[in-house]
Amino acid sequence: MDYKACWDYQEKLFNSVIEQKIKNRDLPDSEKKQTKNYLLFVEHPHVYTLGKSGDEKNLLVNEEQLLEKKATYHKINRGGDITYHGPGQLVAYPILDLDNFFTDIHKYLRFLEETIILTLNDYSIKAGRSKGETGVWLDEESKVTARKICAMGVRCSRWVTMHGWGFNVNADLTYFNNIIPCGITDKAVTSLNKEMGKNVNMSEIKEKLKKHFSELFEATLI
C-alpha cells in the first residue's frame, strides 16, 4: 500500500480513537464507549521516512536519484530519525489506546521489541536490544558484527499510539545504502532472509508476530 495512503488511514483510525476518548470524558460511565484498538500489517513501495527528531542529511540521495530508484520520501510525525520501507519488509502499525493496556510508553516500546525478539527466536535467531537505541538487533554487544533487523518509531498522544516497526523479513537491503539508518553510522542492517539464507513465508511470520503480540499485550485479536 502506498505510504501516504496508509499514513492517512492510520491518522483516520488514530483520530477516531482520540475523538471517542474526548467524548467519553463528558459522559456518565454507563454511556461511555470502549475505545477500539487496531494492529495493521502492510508492505510499502520503496519509501524513506524522516521522523520529527531526524536530520535530513541522513538521506544520501537527491530527488532525481529517488526517482531513478522508484522511491519516495516523507517527513512524518513519529519519533526517531530516517528509515526505509519497501517490499519484503513487514511494517506493523499498532493503533492502541494504552489506557486499555498500560500507560507507559517505554514499556510499550519494549513490548514491541519483545514481539520481534520472540518471533526471531522461533527461527532459532538470537536477537536483543542495543543500549540507548530503539529497535531489535543481532550481536548487539559486538562493535564489529552488530546489525539491526527491525527499526521502530512511534507517536503517542492522549495515550493513543500510531506508527510502529519496520521488520526486515525479505527486504532488499541495498536501499539502506542511500541513508544513514536511524542516524547510526557504525552499525549495519540485516534481514531475516539474509540471516537464514532463504526467503521466509510472510503469512507464516505474520501469524507468529500476532501470537507473541497478543500474549504480551494480553489482547485477543479478532
Secondary structure, DSSP 4 states (H G I P E B T S, - for coil): --HHHHHHHHHHHHHHHHHHHHHHHTS-GGGPPPPP-EEEEE--SSEEEE-TT--GGGB-S-HHHHHHTT-EEEE-SSSSSEEEE-TTEEEEEEE-BGGGT-S-HHHHHHHHHHHHHHHHHHTT---EEETTEEEEEESTT-TTT-EEEEEEEEEEETTEEEEEEEEESS--GGGGGGB-GGG--S-EE--HHHHHTS---HHHHHHHHHHHHHHHTT----
